[in-house]
């Protein structure tokens, strides 16, 4: 489990009358009333990133398995990436 402030590469900062969540120089959300809610949004983005990384790893494993004519389970490194 992550700590509340462990949100890198995202950042929370004051914006107008509330808070916003940034990634790099891009503001992803704004008009969040509470700083804790802004951190919650950042954790949501991190969860989405992790889920997408798992999907990408599984797709990559399938592509490599198809390329080499085997099941993804036969490649330990590919199966580990997908897990």
MMTF fields as JSON, N, C-alpha, C and O atoms, coordinates in Angstrom:
{
  "mmtfVersion": "1.0.0",
  "mmtfProducer": "UNKNOWN",
  "numBonds": 331,
  "numAtoms": 332,
  "numGroups": 83,
  "numChains": 1,
  "numModels": 1,
  "chainsPerModel": [1],
  "groupsPerChain": [83],
  "chainIdList": ["A"],
  "bondAtomList": [4, 2, 8, 6, 12, 10, 16, 14, 20, 18, 24, 22, 28, 26, 32, 30, 36, 34, 40, 38, 44, 42, 48, 46, 52, 50, 56, 54, 60, 58, 64, 62, 68, 66, 72, 70, 76, 74, 80, 78, 84, 82, 88, 86, 92, 90, 96, 94, 100, 98, 104, 102, 108, 106, 112, 110, 116, 114, 120, 118, 124, 122, 128, 126, 132, 130, 136, 134, 140, 138, 144, 142, 148, 146, 152, 150, 156, 154, 160, 158, 164, 162, 168, 166, 172, 170, 176, 174, 180, 178, 184, 182, 188, 186, 192, 190, 196, 194, 200, 198, 204, 202, 208, 206, 212, 210, 216, 214, 220, 218, 224, 222, 228, 226, 232, 230, 236, 234, 240, 238, 244, 242, 248, 246, 252, 250, 256, 254, 260, 258, 264, 262, 268, 266, 272, 270, 276, 274, 280, 278, 284, 282, 288, 286, 292, 290, 296, 294, 300, 298, 304, 302, 308, 306, 312, 310, 316, 314, 320, 318, 324, 322, 328, 326],
  "bondOrderList": [1, 1, 1, 1, 1, 1, 1, 1, 1, 1, 1, 1, 1, 1, 1, 1, 1, 1, 1, 1, 1, 1, 1, 1, 1, 1, 1, 1, 1, 1, 1, 1, 1, 1, 1, 1, 1, 1, 1, 1, 1, 1, 1, 1, 1, 1, 1, 1, 1, 1, 1, 1, 1, 1, 1, 1, 1, 1, 1, 1, 1, 1, 1, 1, 1, 1, 1, 1, 1, 1, 1, 1, 1, 1, 1, 1, 1, 1, 1, 1, 1, 1],
  "groupList": [{"groupName": "UNK", "atomNameList": ["N", "CA", "C", "O"], "elementList": ["N", "C", "C", "O"], "formalChargeList": [0, 0, 0, 0], "bondAtomList": [1, 0, 2, 1, 3, 2], "bondOrderList": [1, 1, 2], "singleLetterCode": "X", "chemCompType": "L-PEPTIDE LINKING"}],
  "groupTypeList": [0, 0, 0, 0, 0, 0, 0, 0, 0, 0, 0, 0, 0, 0, 0, 0, 0, 0, 0, 0, 0, 0, 0, 0, 0, 0, 0, 0, 0, 0, 0, 0, 0, 0, 0, 0, 0, 0, 0, 0, 0, 0, 0, 0, 0, 0, 0, 0, 0, 0, 0, 0, 0, 0, 0, 0, 0, 0, 0, 0, 0, 0, 0, 0, 0, 0, 0, 0, 0, 0, 0, 0, 0, 0, 0, 0, 0, 0, 0, 0, 0, 0, 0],
  "groupIdList": [1, 2, 3, 4, 5, 6, 7, 8, 9, 10, 11, 12, 13, 14, 15, 16, 17, 18, 19, 20, 21, 22, 23, 24, 25, 26, 27, 28, 29, 30, 31, 32, 33, 34, 35, 36, 37, 38, 39, 40, 41, 42, 43, 44, 45, 46, 47, 48, 49, 50, 51, 52, 53, 54, 55, 56, 57, 58, 59, 60, 61, 62, 63, 64, 65, 66, 67, 68, 69, 70, 71, 72, 73, 74, 75, 76, 77, 78, 79, 80, 81, 82, 83],
  "secStructList": [7, 7, 7, 6, 6, 7, 7, 6, 6, 3, 3, 3, 3, 3, 3, 6, 6, 3, 3, 3, 3, 3, 3, 6, 6, 3, 3, 3, 3, 3, 3, 3, 1, 7, 2, 2, 2, 2, 2, 2, 2, 2, 2, 2, 2, 2, 2, 2, 2, 2, 2, 2, 2, 2, 2, 2, 2, 2, 2, 2, 2, 2, 2, 2, 2, 2, 2, 2, 6, 1, 7, 4, 4, 4, 7, 2, 2, 2, 2, 2, 2, 2, 7],
  "xCoordList": [0.837, 0.0, 0.881, 1.882, 0.498, 1.249, 0.916, -0.165, 1.87, 1.61, 0.793, 0.766, 0.132, -0.732, 0.012, -0.532, 1.245, 1.984, 2.862, 3.609, 2.786, 3.584, 2.826, 2.243, 2.845, 2.034, 2.856, 2.285, 4.177, 5.01, 4.615, 4.397, 4.51, 4.919, 3.845, 3.945, 2.821, 1.77, 2.103, 2.933, 1.451, 1.659, 0.324, -0.543, 0.173, -1.012, -0.565, 0.442, -1.32, -0.986, -2.271, -3.3, -2.179, -3.319, -3.571, -2.641, -4.846, -5.235, -6.51, -7.533, -6.449, -7.572, -8.133, -7.421, -9.362, -9.971, -9.948, -10.675, -9.141, -9.089, -7.741, -6.697, -7.788, -6.562, -6.664, -7.757, -5.51, -5.442, -4.404, -3.497, -4.554, -3.587, -2.875, -3.509, -1.551, -0.718, 0.109, 0.439, 0.433, 1.452, 2.346, 1.89, 3.623, 4.574, 4.062, 3.887, 3.818, 3.327, 1.83, 1.282, 1.176, -0.229, -1.149, -0.953, -2.137, -3.14, -4.195, -4.856, -4.355, -5.29, -6.676, -7.679, -6.74, -8.008, -7.833, -6.722, -8.911, -8.875, -10.23, -11.112, -10.372, -11.597, -11.921, -13.091, -10.891, -11.078, -11.047, -10.102, -12.078, -12.236, -11.243, -10.811, -10.88, -10.095, -8.762, -8.713, -7.692, -6.381, -6.34, -5.719, -6.991, -7.022, -7.738, -7.326, -8.803, -9.49, -8.581, -8.614, -7.774, -6.832, -5.83, -5.507, -5.342, -4.439, -5.163, -4.565, -6.435, -7.226, -7.328, -7.238, -7.517, -7.541, -6.197, -6.156, -5.103, -3.775, -3.571, -3.009, -4.023, -3.912, -4.771, -4.398, -5.907, -6.744, -6.021, -6.088, -5.326, -4.54, -3.433, -3.173, -2.778, -1.737, -2.314, -1.698, -3.494, -4.142, -4.467, -4.28, -4.96, -5.248, -3.973, -3.97, -2.888, -1.603, -1.143, -0.674, -1.275, -0.848, -1.697, -1.17, -2.997, -3.878, -3.534, -3.515, -3.263, -2.905, -1.567, -1.388, -0.625, 0.672, 0.513, 1.196, -0.387, -0.641, -1.247, -0.865, -2.191, -2.815, -1.778, -1.735, -0.935, 0.111, 1.092, 1.508, 1.464, 2.408, 1.785, 2.457, 0.508, -0.162, -0.262, -0.035, -0.601, -0.67, 0.686, 0.786, 1.733, 3.082, 3.486, 4.111, 3.127, 3.441, 2.747, 3.344, 1.494, 0.763, 1.395, 1.53, 1.781, 2.416, 3.734, 4.007, 4.546, 5.827, 5.637, 6.373, 4.648, 4.374, 3.907, 4.32, 3.055, 2.582, 3.739, 3.818, 4.618, 5.757, 6.672, 7.193, 6.865, 7.777, 7.059, 7.689, 5.743, 4.987, 4.84, 4.951, 4.596, 4.426, 3.402, 2.994, 2.998, 2.105, 2.908, 4.099, 2.246, 2.925, 3.433, 4.428, 2.749, 3.175, 4.508, 5.182, 4.902, 6.164, 7.361, 8.498, 7.113, 8.174, 8.096, 7.223, 8.972, 8.894, 8.967, 8.271, 9.79, 9.911, 8.644, 8.252, 7.998, 6.771, 5.625, 4.817, 5.567, 4.52, 4.687, 3.7, 5.936, 6.191, 5.761, 5.219, 5.998, 5.579, 4.068, 3.533, 3.382, 1.925, 1.284, 0.147, 1.99, 1.407, 1.443, 0.995],
  "yCoordList": [-1.177, 0.0, 1.239, 1.304, 2.214, 3.464, 4.403, 4.347, 5.252, 6.317, 7.42, 7.526, 8.236, 9.283, 10.22, 10.621, 10.566, 11.532, 10.874, 11.566, 9.573, 8.831, 8.789, 7.767, 9.928, 10.047, 10.346, 10.66, 10.258, 10.549, 9.629, 8.446, 10.067, 11.333, 12.417, 13.391, 12.266, 13.27, 14.253, 13.975, 15.4, 16.418, 17.076, 17.186, 17.511, 18.244, 19.648, 19.83, 20.646, 22.036, 22.857, 22.487, 23.971, 24.881, 25.452, 25.747, 25.602, 26.172, 26.967, 26.418, 28.241, 29.16, 28.977, 29.253, 28.531, 28.402, 26.981, 26.671, 26.12, 24.734, 24.123, 24.754, 22.872, 22.128, 21.486, 21.278, 21.175, 20.528, 19.423, 19.437, 18.461, 17.381, 17.586, 17.793, 17.526, 17.733, 16.487, 15.714, 16.309, 15.341, 16.093, 16.619, 16.136, 16.973, 18.401, 18.948, 19.017, 20.395, 20.474, 21.565, 19.328, 19.289, 19.192, 18.347, 20.052, 19.999, 18.981, 19.153, 17.931, 16.858, 17.107, 16.839, 17.605, 17.937, 19.24, 19.602, 19.929, 21.136, 21.29, 20.441, 22.36, 22.645, 21.559, 21.26, 20.969, 20.005, 20.8, 21.548, 20.64, 21.468, 21.16, 22.064, 19.901, 19.464, 18.874, 18.147, 19.196, 18.682, 17.156, 16.516, 16.576, 15.111, 14.492, 13.438, 15.127, 14.626, 14.695, 13.81, 15.738, 15.863, 14.709, 14.129, 14.377, 13.227, 11.938, 11.038, 11.839, 10.682, 10.56, 9.461, 11.694, 11.684, 11.226, 10.446, 11.704, 11.312, 9.806, 9.15, 9.261, 7.809, 7.057, 5.971, 7.623, 7.016, 6.953, 5.95, 8.04, 8.041, 6.989, 6.317, 6.844, 5.828, 4.425, 3.567, 4.193, 2.888, 2.607, 1.488, 3.632, 3.472, 3.166, 2.317, 3.862, 3.61, 2.175, 1.519, 1.685, 0.318, -0.702, -1.689, -0.475, -1.387, -1.401, -2.463, -0.239, -0.16, -0.84, -1.473, -0.718, -1.38, -2.897, -3.583, -3.422, -4.868, -5.319, -6.355, -4.54, -4.859, -4.823, -5.716, -3.785, -3.663, -4.826, -5.34, -5.245, -6.364, -7.663, -8.463, -7.87, -9.082, -9.084, -10.112, -7.931, -7.835, -8.058, -8.716, -7.516, -7.697, -9.161, -9.681, -9.829, -11.249, -12.063, -12.975, -11.739, -12.446, -12.201, -13.13, -10.961, -10.654, -11.397, -11.955, -11.405, -12.094, -13.6, -14.27, -14.136, -15.568, -15.929, -16.953, -15.103, -15.355, -15.258, -16.026, -14.319, -14.143, -15.362, -15.774, -15.931, -17.061, -18.404, -19.449, -18.382, -19.612, -20.432, -21.657, -19.806, -20.529, -19.797, -18.68, -20.439, -19.798, -18.853, -19.059, -17.826, -16.867, -17.534, -17.097, -18.601, -19.3, -20.011, -20.3, -20.297, -20.984, -20.055, -20.517, -18.742, -17.774, -17.249, -16.433, -17.683, -17.254, -15.738, -15.17, -15.092, -13.646, -12.953, -11.941, -13.472, -12.87, -13.115, -12.223, -14.318, -14.624, -13.76, -13.332, -13.506, -12.672, -11.234, -10.575, -10.748, -9.388, -9.265, -8.25, -10.295, -10.256, -10.405, -9.978, -10.998, -11.229, -9.989, -10.013],
  "zCoordList": [0.0, 0.0, 0.0, 0.713, -0.802, -0.897, 0.262, 0.848, 0.564, 1.518, 0.865, -0.361, 1.664, 1.136, 0.186, -0.843, 0.524, -0.28, -1.344, -2.036, -1.483, -2.468, -3.793, -4.155, -4.519, -5.732, -6.982, -8.027, -6.9, -8.071, -9.208, -8.948, -10.416, -11.029, -11.009, -11.754, -10.17, -10.072, -8.965, -8.099, -9.002, -7.977, -7.675, -8.542, -6.432, -6.001, -5.638, -4.953, -6.101, -5.788, -5.724, -6.29, -5.025, -4.965, -6.349, -7.1, -6.667, -7.959, -7.751, -7.342, -8.029, -7.831, -6.423, -5.458, -6.265, -4.932, -4.398, -3.455, -4.971, -4.525, -4.813, -4.649, -5.25, -5.541, -6.91, -7.437, -7.475, -8.784, -8.733, -7.901, -9.645, -9.793, -11.119, -12.154, -11.077, -12.249, -12.544, -11.645, -13.81, -14.221, -15.184, -16.2, -14.853, -15.583, -15.537, -14.448, -16.67, -16.68, -16.978, -17.136, -17.055, -17.448, -16.236, -15.362, -16.192, -15.134, -15.548, -16.573, -14.763, -15.1, -14.527, -15.189, -13.328, -12.691, -11.942, -11.555, -11.743, -10.912, -10.231, -10.368, -9.515, -8.767, -7.746, -7.507, -7.143, -6.067, -4.771, -4.519, -3.951, -2.756, -1.649, -0.934, -1.503, -0.357, -0.833, -1.825, -0.117, -0.494, -0.429, -1.278, 0.565, 0.683, -0.512, -0.995, -0.996, -2.189, -3.408, -4.263, -3.488, -4.606, -4.567, -5.604, -3.374, -3.257, -3.619, -4.21, -3.276, -3.673, -5.182, -5.728, -5.862, -7.326, -7.887, -8.839, -7.306, -7.774, -7.599, -8.476, -6.476, -6.262, -7.274, -7.719, -7.636, -8.667, -10.004, -10.715, -10.337, -11.571, -11.523, -12.521, -10.365, -10.221, -10.385, -11.017, -9.818, -9.967, -11.428, -11.906, -12.144, -13.571, -14.348, -15.24, -14.007, -14.676, -14.448, -15.377, -13.215, -12.896, -13.645, -14.16, -13.71, -14.44, -15.92, -16.543, -16.483, -17.897, -18.155, -19.195, -17.222, -17.381, -17.405, -18.165, -16.572, -16.578, -17.897, -18.441, -18.411, -19.698, -20.805, -21.651, -20.801, -21.82, -21.763, -22.801, -20.552, -20.406, -20.918, -21.568, -20.627, -21.106, -22.632, -23.27, -23.214, -24.672, -25.308, -26.343, -24.7, -25.217, -25.15, -26.074, -24.048, -23.913, -24.996, -25.568, -25.278, -26.332, -27.697, -28.493, -27.973, -29.26, -29.426, -30.489, -28.381, -28.471, -28.58, -29.305, -27.861, -27.952, -29.357, -29.9, -29.949, -31.312, -32.303, -33.262, -32.06, -32.958, -32.936, -33.973, -31.765, -31.633, -31.667, -31.504, -31.879, -32.043, -30.786, -30.84, -29.666, -28.408, -27.559, -27.875, -26.483, -25.524, -24.647, -24.415, -24.17, -23.296, -22.027, -21.449, -21.588, -20.372, -20.548, -19.56, -21.781, -22.022, -21.888, -21.786, -21.887, -21.714, -20.288, -19.994, -19.395, -18.001, -17.841, -16.999, -18.629, -18.484, -18.941, -18.36, -19.965, -20.448, -19.462, -19.205, -18.921, -17.948, -16.698, -16.1, -16.307, -15.135, -15.398, -14.511, -16.605, -16.95, -16.906, -16.459, -17.37, -17.445, -16.072, -15.875, -15.129, -13.787, -12.937, -11.791]
}
